[in-house]
Amino acid sequence: MRRRLKSIFIGSVGNLVEWYDFYAYAAFALYFAHLFFPGDNVVVQQLNAALLFAFGFIVRPIGGMLFGHLADKYGRRTALTLSVLLMCFGSLMIAVTPTYASIGMAAPVMLFLARLIQGLSLGGEYGTSATYLSEVAHENHRGFFSSFQYVTLIGGQLLAILVLLLLQKVFLTHEQLMDWGWRIPFVIGACLAIVAALMRRDLHETTAFVEAKKSSKGESSLKALMKYPREVMLVVGLTMGGTAAFYTYTTYMQKFLKLSVDLTNDQTTMVTAGSLLFAMLLQPIYGAISDKIGRKWLLIGFGVAGTLFTIPLLTALQTAQGPLHAFILIAAAWIIVSGYTSINAVVKAELFPTRVRATGVGLPYAITVSIFGGTAESLALWFKSIGHESWFYYYLTGCIATSLVVYLFMRDTKTASAMNRHD
């Protein structure tokens, strides 16, 4: 039990660092977008920054395939360590990239390359960490312990917001933050990534992987994955609505509060931080509930509530009367969305046998997130730029409703799990 808890802690901490590094870009885009994308239109500058954020998702399927293969062939520990080192390099690139005023168009190009590196790293992190946490957890508490992937995933975003808050309130003036202070969180992220890599180097390999290696057939995990087309399509279907909702209430919400609700910078930061903290606390609660009643009912609850209430919630949020009103509405949205986020990792892991699990979780998930998650912010900002912001609300509802159909007809992976299959 001590070794299991230690492994879950180290795996989770590394996941937190990865997502902090990735989301520091979104948290600080309001402060550096003008330095890389010249012009007077703030919405267009943020749209350009959001497009680079979306580009970071383009290579996530490649990362899912590459690191999934490494995890399934050479071990979960090796893949987890290499992914966090790659994230370190991407963060350092952003920290030292000159601005448009210094090197012209080369500045956004370098920013683009750094985001691709971070996307490659994160594409490998999700599938491998979801697999690792699911395999080391006790089968009776798998939903609870695997939920810590999203605790730390959201925690990484919250940490980025807290760093922003400290820089805003304690250490820097607004002008310093806009000029050079935005580089600090990326330096912090690179240092944290090195620490996480050192911790992961001593992780114990999972028993499931060791057992699977004894009967390994020597074929690539990608080729082996082709034998599970139904499971691959299930990952795509169950992820579609959840990932679009998740990125709406995380990366896009900060811009939404600033540009649409007209909150101040300080209010935007406080509301975003408070809602992320609330979301973190929900994850293990929902995960524990899934260990009792099964995964399927939580997914259906998210699908039904998301389909019915997304448009009313976002419409009400657009006209929120102050930060408290905005926080309450976002918290209500998280009560719905957590039905997906808390258990989506374990559901995917339970679909596949051990020898293809990391690739099976990571690759189709990364493809779906690239299409529906990474584009959510840029799509919402584009709708706003053409004067039809509410169209995005209908798009998001459609994504969730499509996933609901999948939830209704899929098996409950808690009672029909492939976790003990190593073929």
DRENDO-1510 file (C-alpha; in Angstrom, 1 decimal, always signed):
<recs>
REC; n; res; u; v; w
REC; 1; MET; +0.0; +0.0; +0.0 .
REC; 2; ARG; +2.9; +2.4; +0.8 .
REC; 3; ARG; +4.5; +1.7; -2.6 .
REC; 4; ARG; +1.2; +2.1; -4.3 .
REC; 5; LEU; +0.5; +5.5; -2.7 .
REC; 6; LYS; +4.0; +6.7; -3.4 .
REC; 7; SER; +3.6; +5.7; -7.1 .
REC; 8; ILE; +0.3; +7.4; -7.4 .
REC; 9; PHE; +1.7; +10.6; -5.7 .
REC; 10; ILE; +4.8; +10.8; -8.0 .
REC; 11; GLY; +2.8; +10.0; -11.1 .
REC; 12; SER; +0.3; +12.7; -10.2 .
REC; 13; VAL; +2.9; +15.3; -9.3 .
REC; 14; GLY; +4.6; +14.8; -12.7 .
REC; 15; ASN; +1.2; +15.1; -14.4 .
REC; 16; LEU; +0.6; +18.4; -12.5 .
REC; 17; VAL; +3.9; +19.8; -13.7 .
REC; 18; GLU; +3.2; +18.8; -17.3 .
REC; 19; TRP; -0.2; +20.5; -17.3 .
REC; 20; TYR; +1.1; +23.6; -15.5 .
REC; 21; ASP; +3.7; +24.1; -18.2 .
REC; 22; PHE; +1.2; +23.6; -20.9 .
REC; 23; TYR; -1.5; +25.9; -19.4 .
REC; 24; ALA; +0.9; +28.7; -18.3 .
REC; 25; TYR; +0.6; +29.7; -22.0 .
REC; 26; ALA; -3.2; +30.1; -21.7 .
REC; 27; ALA; -3.0; +31.8; -18.3 .
REC; 28; PHE; -0.5; +34.4; -19.5 .
REC; 29; ALA; -1.6; +34.9; -23.1 .
REC; 30; LEU; -3.5; +38.1; -22.0 .
REC; 31; TYR; -0.1; +39.5; -21.1 .
REC; 32; PHE; +2.2; +38.5; -23.9 .
REC; 33; ALA; +0.0; +38.3; -27.0 .
REC; 34; HIS; +0.6; +41.9; -27.9 .
REC; 35; LEU; +4.3; +41.3; -28.0 .
REC; 36; PHE; +4.1; +38.5; -30.6 .
REC; 37; PHE; +1.0; +39.7; -32.6 .
REC; 38; PRO; +1.1; +43.4; -33.4 .
REC; 39; GLY; -2.1; +45.4; -33.8 .
REC; 40; ASP; -4.8; +47.3; -31.9 .
REC; 41; ASN; -7.6; +44.7; -31.8 .
REC; 42; VAL; -7.3; +42.8; -28.5 .
REC; 43; VAL; -9.8; +40.1; -29.6 .
REC; 44; VAL; -7.8; +39.4; -32.7 .
REC; 45; GLN; -4.5; +39.3; -30.7 .
REC; 46; GLN; -6.1; +36.8; -28.3 .
REC; 47; LEU; -7.5; +34.8; -31.3 .
REC; 48; ASN; -4.0; +34.5; -32.8 .
REC; 49; ALA; -2.6; +33.4; -29.4 .
REC; 50; ALA; -5.5; +30.9; -29.1 .
REC; 51; LEU; -4.7; +29.5; -32.6 .
REC; 52; LEU; -1.2; +28.8; -31.4 .
REC; 53; PHE; -2.7; +27.1; -28.4 .
REC; 54; ALA; -4.7; +25.0; -30.8 .
REC; 55; PHE; -1.6; +24.2; -32.8 .
REC; 56; GLY; -0.2; +22.6; -29.7 .
REC; 57; PHE; -2.9; +20.0; -30.0 .
REC; 58; ILE; -2.1; +19.1; -33.6 .
REC; 59; VAL; +0.9; +17.0; -32.6 .
REC; 60; ARG; -0.8; +15.5; -29.6 .
REC; 61; PRO; -1.8; +12.4; -31.6 .
REC; 62; ILE; +1.8; +11.9; -32.6 .
REC; 63; GLY; +2.8; +12.2; -29.0 .
REC; 64; GLY; +0.1; +9.8; -28.0 .
REC; 65; MET; +1.3; +7.3; -30.6 .
REC; 66; LEU; +5.1; +7.7; -29.9 .
REC; 67; PHE; +4.9; +7.7; -26.1 .
REC; 68; GLY; +2.1; +5.1; -26.1 .
REC; 69; HIS; +4.4; +2.8; -28.0 .
REC; 70; LEU; +7.3; +3.5; -25.6 .
REC; 71; ALA; +5.0; +2.8; -22.6 .
REC; 72; ASP; +3.6; -0.4; -24.0 .
REC; 73; LYS; +7.0; -1.8; -25.2 .
REC; 74; TYR; +9.6; -0.4; -22.7 .
REC; 75; GLY; +7.5; +0.5; -19.7 .
REC; 76; ARG; +5.3; +3.2; -18.2 .
REC; 77; ARG; +8.2; +4.7; -16.2 .
REC; 78; THR; +10.4; +5.3; -19.2 .
REC; 79; ALA; +7.7; +7.0; -21.2 .
REC; 80; LEU; +6.6; +9.2; -18.2 .
REC; 81; THR; +10.2; +10.4; -17.6 .
REC; 82; LEU; +10.9; +11.3; -21.2 .
REC; 83; SER; +7.6; +13.1; -21.7 .
REC; 84; VAL; +8.2; +15.5; -18.8 .
REC; 85; LEU; +11.8; +16.2; -20.0 .
REC; 86; LEU; +10.4; +17.2; -23.4 .
REC; 87; MET; +8.0; +19.6; -21.7 .
REC; 88; CYS; +10.9; +21.2; -19.9 .
REC; 89; PHE; +12.5; +22.0; -23.3 .
REC; 90; GLY; +9.3; +23.5; -24.7 .
REC; 91; SER; +8.9; +25.8; -21.7 .
REC; 92; LEU; +12.4; +27.0; -21.8 .
REC; 93; MET; +11.9; +27.9; -25.5 .
REC; 94; ILE; +8.9; +30.1; -24.6 .
REC; 95; ALA; +10.8; +31.7; -21.7 .
REC; 96; VAL; +13.7; +32.9; -24.0 .
REC; 97; THR; +11.9; +33.6; -27.3 .
REC; 98; PRO; +12.4; +37.3; -28.4 .
REC; 99; THR; +9.4; +39.4; -29.2 .
REC; 100; TYR; +8.1; +40.6; -32.6 .
REC; 101; ALA; +9.8; +43.9; -32.1 .
REC; 102; SER; +13.2; +42.2; -31.9 .
REC; 103; ILE; +13.1; +39.5; -34.6 .
REC; 104; GLY; +9.8; +40.1; -36.5 .
REC; 105; MET; +7.9; +37.1; -37.8 .
REC; 106; ALA; +10.5; +34.8; -36.4 .
REC; 107; ALA; +9.0; +35.4; -32.9 .
REC; 108; PRO; +5.6; +33.9; -33.5 .
REC; 109; VAL; +7.3; +31.1; -35.5 .
REC; 110; MET; +9.5; +30.2; -32.5 .
REC; 111; LEU; +6.5; +30.4; -30.2 .
REC; 112; PHE; +4.7; +28.0; -32.6 .
REC; 113; LEU; +7.6; +25.5; -32.5 .
REC; 114; ALA; +7.7; +25.6; -28.7 .
REC; 115; ARG; +3.9; +24.9; -28.5 .
REC; 116; LEU; +4.4; +22.0; -30.9 .
REC; 117; ILE; +7.0; +20.5; -28.6 .
REC; 118; GLN; +4.8; +21.0; -25.6 .
REC; 119; GLY; +1.9; +19.4; -27.4 .
REC; 120; LEU; +4.0; +16.4; -28.4 .
REC; 121; SER; +5.0; +16.0; -24.7 .
REC; 122; LEU; +1.4; +16.3; -23.4 .
REC; 123; GLY; +0.1; +13.9; -26.1 .
REC; 124; GLY; +2.3; +11.3; -24.5 .
REC; 125; GLU; +1.6; +12.3; -20.9 .
REC; 126; TYR; -2.1; +11.8; -20.9 .
REC; 127; GLY; -2.3; +8.2; -22.1 .
REC; 128; THR; +0.7; +7.0; -20.2 .
REC; 129; SER; -0.3; +8.6; -16.9 .
REC; 130; ALA; -3.9; +7.5; -17.2 .
REC; 131; THR; -2.6; +3.9; -17.8 .
REC; 132; TYR; -0.1; +4.1; -15.0 .
REC; 133; LEU; -2.5; +5.4; -12.3 .
REC; 134; SER; -5.2; +2.9; -13.3 .
REC; 135; GLU; -2.8; +0.0; -13.2 .
REC; 136; VAL; -1.3; +0.8; -9.8 .
REC; 137; ALA; -4.6; +1.5; -8.1 .
REC; 138; HIS; -6.5; -1.2; -6.2 .
REC; 139; GLU; -9.3; -2.5; -8.4 .
REC; 140; ASN; -12.0; -1.6; -5.7 .
REC; 141; HIS; -10.8; +2.0; -5.7 .
REC; 142; ARG; -9.7; +2.5; -9.3 .
REC; 143; GLY; -12.1; +5.3; -10.0 .
REC; 144; PHE; -11.1; +7.2; -6.9 .
REC; 145; PHE; -7.3; +7.0; -7.4 .
REC; 146; SER; -7.4; +7.5; -11.2 .
REC; 147; SER; -9.4; +10.7; -10.6 .
REC; 148; PHE; -6.2; +12.2; -9.3 .
REC; 149; GLN; -5.1; +12.5; -12.9 .
REC; 150; TYR; -7.7; +15.3; -13.4 .
REC; 151; VAL; -7.1; +16.6; -9.8 .
REC; 152; THR; -3.5; +17.3; -10.9 .
REC; 153; LEU; -4.5; +18.2; -14.4 .
REC; 154; ILE; -6.8; +21.0; -13.1 .
REC; 155; GLY; -4.2; +21.6; -10.4 .
REC; 156; GLY; -1.6; +22.4; -13.0 .
REC; 157; GLN; -4.0; +25.1; -14.4 .
REC; 158; LEU; -4.7; +26.4; -10.9 .
REC; 159; LEU; -1.0; +26.6; -10.2 .
REC; 160; ALA; -0.5; +28.7; -13.3 .
REC; 161; ILE; -3.3; +31.0; -12.2 .
REC; 162; LEU; -1.8; +31.3; -8.7 .
REC; 163; VAL; +1.6; +32.2; -10.1 .
REC; 164; LEU; -0.2; +34.8; -12.2 .
REC; 165; LEU; -2.0; +36.1; -9.0 .
REC; 166; LEU; +1.3; +36.3; -7.1 .
REC; 167; LEU; +3.0; +38.2; -9.9 .
REC; 168; GLN; +0.0; +40.5; -10.2 .
REC; 169; LYS; -0.5; +41.3; -6.5 .
REC; 170; VAL; +2.9; +40.9; -4.9 .
REC; 171; PHE; +6.0; +40.9; -7.1 .
REC; 172; LEU; +5.4; +42.9; -10.3 .
REC; 173; THR; +3.5; +45.9; -11.5 .
REC; 174; HIS; +1.1; +45.6; -14.5 .
REC; 175; GLU; +3.7; +47.2; -16.8 .
REC; 176; GLN; +6.4; +44.8; -15.7 .
REC; 177; LEU; +4.1; +41.8; -16.2 .
REC; 178; MET; +3.2; +43.0; -19.7 .
REC; 179; ASP; +6.8; +43.7; -20.6 .
REC; 180; TRP; +8.9; +40.8; -19.3 .
REC; 181; GLY; +7.3; +39.3; -16.2 .
REC; 182; TRP; +5.2; +36.9; -18.3 .
REC; 183; ARG; +8.4; +34.9; -18.9 .
REC; 184; ILE; +8.8; +33.9; -15.2 .
REC; 185; PRO; +6.2; +31.1; -15.1 .
REC; 186; PHE; +7.8; +29.3; -18.0 .
REC; 187; VAL; +11.2; +29.4; -16.2 .
REC; 188; ILE; +9.4; +28.0; -13.1 .
REC; 189; GLY; +7.8; +25.3; -15.2 .
REC; 190; ALA; +11.1; +24.2; -16.8 .
REC; 191; CYS; +12.7; +23.8; -13.3 .
REC; 192; LEU; +9.7; +21.9; -11.9 .
REC; 193; ALA; +9.8; +19.6; -14.9 .
REC; 194; ILE; +13.4; +18.6; -14.1 .
REC; 195; VAL; +12.4; +17.8; -10.5 .
REC; 196; ALA; +9.5; +15.7; -11.8 .
REC; 197; ALA; +11.8; +13.8; -14.2 .
REC; 198; LEU; +14.1; +13.0; -11.3 .
REC; 199; MET; +11.2; +11.7; -9.2 .
REC; 200; ARG; +9.8; +9.6; -12.0 .
REC; 201; ARG; +13.1; +8.0; -12.6 .
REC; 202; ASP; +12.6; +6.0; -9.4 .
REC; 203; LEU; +9.0; +4.9; -10.1 .
REC; 204; HIS; +8.1; +1.3; -9.7 .
REC; 205; GLU; +6.9; -0.4; -12.9 .
REC; 206; THR; +3.3; -1.6; -12.8 .
REC; 207; THR; +2.6; -5.3; -12.1 .
REC; 208; ALA; +0.3; -5.5; -15.1 .
REC; 209; PHE; +3.1; -4.4; -17.5 .
REC; 210; VAL; +5.6; -6.8; -16.1 .
REC; 211; GLU; +3.0; -9.7; -16.5 .
REC; 212; ALA; +2.2; -8.6; -20.0 .
REC; 213; LYS; +5.9; -8.6; -21.0 .
REC; 214; LYS; +6.2; -12.3; -20.1 .
REC; 215; SER; +3.7; -13.1; -22.9 .
REC; 216; SER; +4.7; -10.4; -25.3 .
REC; 217; LYS; +4.2; -11.3; -29.0 .
REC; 218; GLY; +6.7; -8.8; -30.3 .
REC; 219; GLU; +4.3; -6.8; -32.5 .
REC; 220; SER; +4.1; -3.1; -32.3 .
REC; 221; SER; +1.4; -1.6; -30.1 .
REC; 222; LEU; +0.0; +0.4; -33.0 .
REC; 223; LYS; -0.5; -2.8; -35.1 .
REC; 224; ALA; -2.0; -4.6; -32.1 .
REC; 225; LEU; -4.4; -1.6; -31.5 .
REC; 226; MET; -5.9; -2.2; -35.0 .
REC; 227; LYS; -7.5; -5.3; -33.5 .
REC; 228; TYR; -9.7; -3.1; -31.2 .
REC; 229; PRO; -11.6; -0.7; -33.6 .
REC; 230; ARG; -14.7; -0.7; -31.5 .
REC; 231; GLU; -12.8; +0.4; -28.4 .
REC; 232; VAL; -10.9; +3.1; -30.4 .
REC; 233; MET; -14.2; +4.5; -31.6 .
REC; 234; LEU; -15.6; +4.4; -28.1 .
REC; 235; VAL; -12.7; +6.6; -26.9 .
REC; 236; VAL; -13.4; +9.1; -29.6 .
REC; 237; GLY; -17.1; +9.2; -28.9 .
REC; 238; LEU; -17.0; +9.4; -25.2 .
REC; 239; THR; -14.2; +12.1; -25.3 .
REC; 240; MET; -15.8; +14.4; -27.9 .
REC; 241; GLY; -18.3; +16.3; -25.7 .
REC; 242; GLY; -16.3; +16.1; -22.5 .
REC; 243; THR; -13.1; +17.6; -23.9 .
REC; 244; ALA; -15.0; +20.4; -25.6 .
REC; 245; ALA; -16.7; +21.2; -22.3 .
REC; 246; PHE; -13.5; +20.9; -20.3 .
REC; 247; TYR; -11.6; +23.4; -22.5 .
REC; 248; THR; -14.5; +25.8; -22.5 .
REC; 249; TYR; -14.6; +26.1; -18.7 .
REC; 250; THR; -10.8; +26.2; -18.4 .
REC; 251; THR; -8.7; +27.8; -21.1 .
REC; 252; TYR; -11.4; +29.8; -22.8 .
REC; 253; MET; -13.2; +30.9; -19.6 .
REC; 254; GLN; -10.4; +33.3; -18.6 .
REC; 255; LYS; -10.8; +35.2; -21.9 .
REC; 256; PHE; -14.6; +34.9; -21.7 .
REC; 257; LEU; -14.7; +36.5; -18.3 .
REC; 258; LYS; -12.4; +39.3; -19.4 .
REC; 259; LEU; -13.8; +40.0; -22.9 .
REC; 260; SER; -17.5; +39.1; -22.6 .
REC; 261; VAL; -18.4; +39.4; -18.9 .
REC; 262; ASP; -16.2; +42.5; -18.6 .
REC; 263; LEU; -14.6; +41.6; -15.3 .
REC; 264; THR; -11.3; +43.3; -14.4 .
REC; 265; ASN; -8.0; +41.4; -14.6 .
REC; 266; ASP; -8.0; +40.8; -10.9 .
REC; 267; GLN; -11.6; +39.6; -10.8 .
REC; 268; THR; -10.9; +37.3; -13.8 .
REC; 269; THR; -8.0; +35.7; -12.1 .
REC; 270; MET; -9.8; +35.3; -8.8 .
REC; 271; VAL; -12.9; +33.7; -10.4 .
REC; 272; THR; -10.8; +31.4; -12.6 .
REC; 273; ALA; -8.7; +30.3; -9.6 .
REC; 274; GLY; -11.8; +29.7; -7.4 .
REC; 275; SER; -13.6; +27.7; -10.0 .
REC; 276; LEU; -10.6; +25.5; -10.7 .
REC; 277; LEU; -10.2; +24.8; -7.0 .
REC; 278; PHE; -13.8; +23.8; -6.7 .
REC; 279; ALA; -13.4; +21.6; -9.8 .
REC; 280; MET; -10.3; +19.9; -8.2 .
REC; 281; LEU; -12.3; +19.0; -5.0 .
REC; 282; LEU; -15.1; +17.4; -7.1 .
REC; 283; GLN; -12.9; +14.9; -8.9 .
REC; 284; PRO; -12.1; +12.4; -6.2 .
REC; 285; ILE; -15.7; +12.6; -4.9 .
REC; 286; TYR; -17.1; +11.6; -8.3 .
REC; 287; GLY; -14.4; +9.0; -8.7 .
REC; 288; ALA; -15.3; +7.4; -5.4 .
REC; 289; ILE; -19.0; +7.5; -6.4 .
REC; 290; SER; -18.1; +5.6; -9.7 .
REC; 291; ASP; -16.5; +2.8; -7.6 .
REC; 292; LYS; -19.9; +2.3; -6.0 .
REC; 293; ILE; -22.4; +2.8; -8.8 .
REC; 294; GLY; -20.3; +2.3; -11.9 .
REC; 295; ARG; -18.8; +4.6; -14.5 .
REC; 296; LYS; -21.7; +4.7; -17.0 .
REC; 297; TRP; -24.3; +6.5; -14.8 .
REC; 298; LEU; -21.9; +9.4; -14.2 .
REC; 299; LEU; -21.2; +9.7; -17.9 .
REC; 300; ILE; -24.9; +9.7; -18.7 .
REC; 301; GLY; -25.5; +12.3; -16.0 .
REC; 302; PHE; -22.9; +14.6; -17.6 .
REC; 303; GLY; -24.4; +14.0; -21.1 .
REC; 304; VAL; -28.0; +14.7; -20.1 .
REC; 305; ALA; -27.3; +17.8; -17.9 .
REC; 306; GLY; -24.7; +19.1; -20.4 .
REC; 307; THR; -27.2; +18.9; -23.2 .
REC; 308; LEU; -30.0; +20.6; -21.2 .
REC; 309; PHE; -28.1; +23.3; -19.4 .
REC; 310; THR; -25.0; +24.4; -21.4 .
REC; 311; ILE; -26.9; +27.1; -23.4 .
REC; 312; PRO; -28.7; +28.5; -20.3 .
REC; 313; LEU; -25.5; +28.5; -18.2 .
REC; 314; LEU; -23.3; +30.3; -20.8 .
REC; 315; THR; -26.1; +32.7; -21.7 .
REC; 316; ALA; -26.6; +33.6; -18.0 .
REC; 317; LEU; -22.8; +33.8; -17.5 .
REC; 318; GLN; -22.5; +36.4; -20.3 .
REC; 319; THR; -24.7; +38.8; -18.4 .
REC; 320; ALA; -23.4; +37.9; -14.9 .
REC; 321; GLN; -23.7; +40.7; -12.4 .
REC; 322; GLY; -20.2; +40.7; -10.8 .
REC; 323; PRO; -17.5; +38.1; -9.9 .
REC; 324; LEU; -19.6; +36.1; -7.3 .
REC; 325; HIS; -22.4; +35.6; -9.8 .
REC; 326; ALA; -19.9; +34.4; -12.4 .
REC; 327; PHE; -18.3; +32.0; -10.0 .
REC; 328; ILE; -21.6; +30.4; -9.0 .
REC; 329; LEU; -22.5; +29.8; -12.6 .
REC; 330; ILE; -19.1; +28.3; -13.4 .
REC; 331; ALA; -19.3; +26.1; -10.3 .
REC; 332; ALA; -22.7; +24.8; -11.5 .
REC; 333; ALA; -21.1; +24.0; -14.8 .
REC; 334; TRP; -18.3; +22.0; -13.1 .
REC; 335; ILE; -20.8; +20.0; -11.1 .
REC; 336; ILE; -22.0; +18.8; -14.5 .
REC; 337; VAL; -18.7; +18.4; -16.3 .
REC; 338; SER; -17.0; +16.5; -13.5 .
REC; 339; GLY; -19.2; +13.6; -14.4 .
REC; 340; TYR; -16.9; +13.2; -17.3 .
REC; 341; THR; -13.5; +14.5; -16.2 .
REC; 342; SER; -13.3; +12.5; -12.9 .
REC; 343; ILE; -13.6; +9.1; -14.6 .
REC; 344; ASN; -12.7; +9.5; -18.3 .
REC; 345; ALA; -9.1; +8.2; -17.7 .
REC; 346; VAL; -10.1; +5.0; -16.0 .
REC; 347; VAL; -13.0; +4.3; -18.4 .
REC; 348; LYS; -10.5; +4.4; -21.3 .
REC; 349; ALA; -7.9; +2.4; -19.5 .
REC; 350; GLU; -10.6; -0.3; -18.7 .
REC; 351; LEU; -11.4; -0.7; -22.4 .
REC; 352; PHE; -8.0; -2.1; -23.4 .
REC; 353; PRO; -5.8; -5.0; -22.4 .
REC; 354; THR; -2.4; -4.3; -20.9 .
REC; 355; ARG; -0.1; -4.6; -24.0 .
REC; 356; VAL; -2.0; -1.9; -26.0 .
REC; 357; ARG; -3.4; +0.1; -23.1 .
REC; 358; ALA; -1.2; +3.2; -23.2 .
REC; 359; THR; -1.5; +3.5; -27.0 .
REC; 360; GLY; -5.2; +2.7; -26.9 .
REC; 361; VAL; -5.9; +5.4; -24.3 .
REC; 362; GLY; -3.5; +8.0; -25.6 .
REC; 363; LEU; -3.8; +8.0; -29.4 .
REC; 364; PRO; -7.6; +8.2; -30.1 .
REC; 365; TYR; -8.0; +10.5; -27.1 .
REC; 366; ALA; -5.3; +12.9; -28.5 .
REC; 367; ILE; -6.9; +12.9; -31.9 .
REC; 368; THR; -10.3; +13.8; -30.5 .
REC; 369; VAL; -8.9; +16.5; -28.2 .
REC; 370; SER; -7.0; +18.0; -31.1 .
REC; 371; ILE; -10.3; +18.3; -33.1 .
REC; 372; PHE; -12.8; +19.3; -30.4 .
REC; 373; GLY; -10.8; +20.4; -27.3 .
REC; 374; GLY; -7.8; +22.3; -28.7 .
REC; 375; THR; -10.1; +24.3; -31.1 .
REC; 376; ALA; -12.7; +25.2; -28.5 .
REC; 377; GLU; -11.1; +28.5; -27.5 .
REC; 378; SER; -10.2; +29.7; -31.0 .
REC; 379; LEU; -13.6; +28.7; -32.3 .
REC; 380; ALA; -15.4; +30.6; -29.5 .
REC; 381; LEU; -13.2; +33.6; -30.1 .
REC; 382; TRP; -13.9; +33.5; -33.8 .
REC; 383; PHE; -17.6; +33.4; -33.3 .
REC; 384; LYS; -17.2; +36.4; -31.0 .
REC; 385; SER; -15.1; +38.3; -33.6 .
REC; 386; ILE; -17.9; +37.9; -36.2 .
REC; 387; GLY; -20.6; +39.0; -33.7 .
REC; 388; HIS; -22.2; +35.6; -33.1 .
REC; 389; GLU; -20.8; +34.5; -29.8 .
REC; 390; SER; -23.9; +32.5; -28.8 .
REC; 391; TRP; -23.3; +30.1; -31.8 .
REC; 392; PHE; -20.6; +28.5; -29.8 .
REC; 393; TYR; -23.0; +27.6; -27.1 .
REC; 394; TYR; -25.0; +25.5; -29.6 .
REC; 395; TYR; -21.9; +23.9; -31.0 .
REC; 396; LEU; -20.8; +22.8; -27.5 .
REC; 397; THR; -24.3; +21.4; -26.8 .
REC; 398; GLY; -24.2; +19.4; -30.0 .
REC; 399; CYS; -20.8; +17.9; -29.0 .
REC; 400; ILE; -22.1; +16.8; -25.6 .
REC; 401; ALA; -25.4; +15.4; -27.1 .
REC; 402; THR; -23.3; +13.3; -29.5 .
REC; 403; SER; -21.3; +11.9; -26.7 .
REC; 404; LEU; -24.5; +11.2; -24.7 .
REC; 405; VAL; -25.6; +8.7; -27.4 .
REC; 406; VAL; -22.3; +6.8; -26.9 .
REC; 407; TYR; -22.7; +6.8; -23.1 .
REC; 408; LEU; -26.2; +5.3; -23.5 .
REC; 409; PHE; -25.1; +2.3; -25.6 .
REC; 410; MET; -21.6; +1.6; -24.2 .
REC; 411; ARG; -20.9; -1.0; -21.5 .
REC; 412; ASP; -20.1; -0.1; -18.0 .
REC; 413; THR; -16.3; -0.6; -17.8 .
REC; 414; LYS; -16.4; -1.1; -14.1 .
REC; 415; THR; -18.2; -4.4; -14.4 .
REC; 416; ALA; -16.8; -5.3; -17.9 .
REC; 417; SER; -13.2; -4.3; -17.4 .
REC; 418; ALA; -10.2; -5.4; -19.5 .
REC; 419; MET; -7.7; -4.4; -16.8 .
REC; 420; ASN; -6.8; -8.0; -16.0 .
REC; 421; ARG; -6.3; -9.0; -19.6 .
REC; 422; HIS; -2.7; -8.9; -20.8 .
REC; 423; ASP; -3.2; -10.3; -24.3 .
</recs>
